[in-house]
Amino acid sequence: NAFFWEPRYHTLTRFVRRAPKKHDLHVIAGSYHAAAASIRADLETALRRLRVERLGVFLLYWARSDARLDEAAFDARERLREQGKIGAHGFSTHLRDVGVRALDRRPWGVVMSRYTAAHTNAERARWPAVERAGAGAIAFTALCYARLLAPVRGSDPPPARAADCYRFALAPPAVGV
């Protein structure tokens, strides 16, 4: 019942709009913007398009620097959570050090991060930081954009199975989705 949504996901938009028990769905959406007015506008657009009153998680996408995860960006999302428009807020990053520092500075509720058998080592720093902060974790690209499912030239073992890739990504205790 957890769905990652972006404005161009038309089929998912129709599904959420028609869901008889929308309150049972946990829609994860976000914004590429860090300014409070833009964050609010992106949230209002998502709520309006999905015809819901609240999102489960609202993320700041593509955090590539400490400056992007500053106090103003945190506070803008925290106000939306306090108003009941979102259940939790957080950020998405590929950069482990940026994520760890952000979690050490502020009580972000959720971190979304790439984690696959091809991109390991999060278990050394990122997942422990998520657990210390009491945050939730969303792992994405478990199939490494399908590359992990492709045969390796000159290799005898068969390629990974999708179920094994997802099992790997969900194995760390910090990862919930």
N, C-alpha and C positions, 0 to 999 in steps of 0.2 A: 504493500500500500504506500510505498515511497516512490515518488516520481521526480526525476530531474527535468525541469521545464525551461525552455527558452522560447521567445516569441515566434520563432519560425517553426515550432513543433505543432503544426496544425491538427494532426490526428490526435495528439495528446490533449490539445486544447479542447477539441470537441468531446473527448472522453470525460475530461474533468467537468466540463459544463453540464453534461448529461448524467453524471454520477448521482445515483439516488441518495447516497450517504457521503456527501462531500466532506463532512466533518471527520470521516474516518481516513481520508487521504492526507498524506504528508507530502506536499509539493515543495520541492527545493528549487529556488530561483535565485536571481541575483542581479547585480549591476556591475558594469565596468567602470562606473564613475565613483569618485570619492567625495565629491561636494554634496553637502546635505540636501540641497534642493534637487539635484539630479538623482540622488538615491531615492528620495521620496517619490519623485516622478516615475522612476522605473518601477518602484513597488506598486504605485497606484495603477500603472499600466498593466502589470501582471494581474492584480486583483480584478480589474475591470475586464480584461480579456478572458480570464478563467471563470469569472462570475462567482468569486469566492470572497469571503470577508477577511480571511487570514491565510497566510502561507506558513508551512511548517518551519522552513529554514530560508533565510535570505542572506546571500553571500556577497562579499566583495570579490569579484573575479580578478584573476590574473595579477595577484600581488607579487611584485618583483623587487620591491624595496621596502625598507623600514618606513620611509616617508609615506608610502601608500597606506600603511596600517597605523596611521597616527590617531591621536586622541579624538579629533573631529570626526573621522570616519567611524570610529568606534561609537562615539556618542550619538551620531545620527541614527545608527542602527539600534542602539540601545533604547532611544526614544520610541522607535517603532515597536520594539518588543514591549515596552511599558504600556503603549497604547493598545496592545492586543492585536496589532496588525500582522505580527510574525511571532512564531513560537520561540525561535532561537536565531541568532545571527553569528556569522563568522566570516571566513575568507577562504579563498582558493589560491594555492601556490604550488609551483613545481620546485621552489627553492627551499631546501630543508632549513638552512640557517635563518632565513627570513621568518619562516614559520615558528621556529623554536624561540627566537627573540620576541616575536609578537605575543606568544603565549606566556612568556615570562613577564611581559609588561602589563598586559590587560587580560581580564577574564573573558576572552572570546569563548563563545559557547560551542562552536563547531569549526573544524578545519577540514577542507577538502583537498586531497593531495593525490598525485599520481603514485600508484603503488602496484607493481607487477613483479613477476619473477625476473624480468629484465631490468627492473629499476629497484633493486633491493637497497639495503642499508638504512631505510627509515626506522627499522627496529632498533637501531643503535642510538638515535637522537630524537627523531620526530615523535614516534609513538610513545616513548617514555615522557616526553614533554607534554603531550596531549593528556596522558594519564595524570601527571602531576597537576596540571591545570584543571582537571575535572571536566575537560571538554569532550565532545563527541568527535568522531572521525569518519569521514566519507572517503573511501578509496575509489579512484576512478582509473579508467583504461586498463582494467584487469587483463584484457587480451592484447594489450599493447597495439591497439588499432589493427588487430587480427594477425599481426606478425608472429605471435607466439603459436598460432595455429598452422602456420606454413611449414612444410618440410624443410629441413636444413640440408642444403646441398652437401653431398659427401658424408652424410651421417646415417647410421643405421637405425637409431631409435626413431620411433614414430613421433610426429609433432605432439605438442601438448594438447590435451583435450580442454575444451572451454570450461567444463565443470571443475577441472583441476586448477585452472587459472583463477577462477572465482574463489575456490576454496583457499588458495594461497593468499589472495588479497584480503579475505575475511578472517584469516587465522589470528592475526594479532588481537589481543584483548581490547585494545583501544578502538579498533575499527568496528563500527556498527552497521554501516551500509557500504 
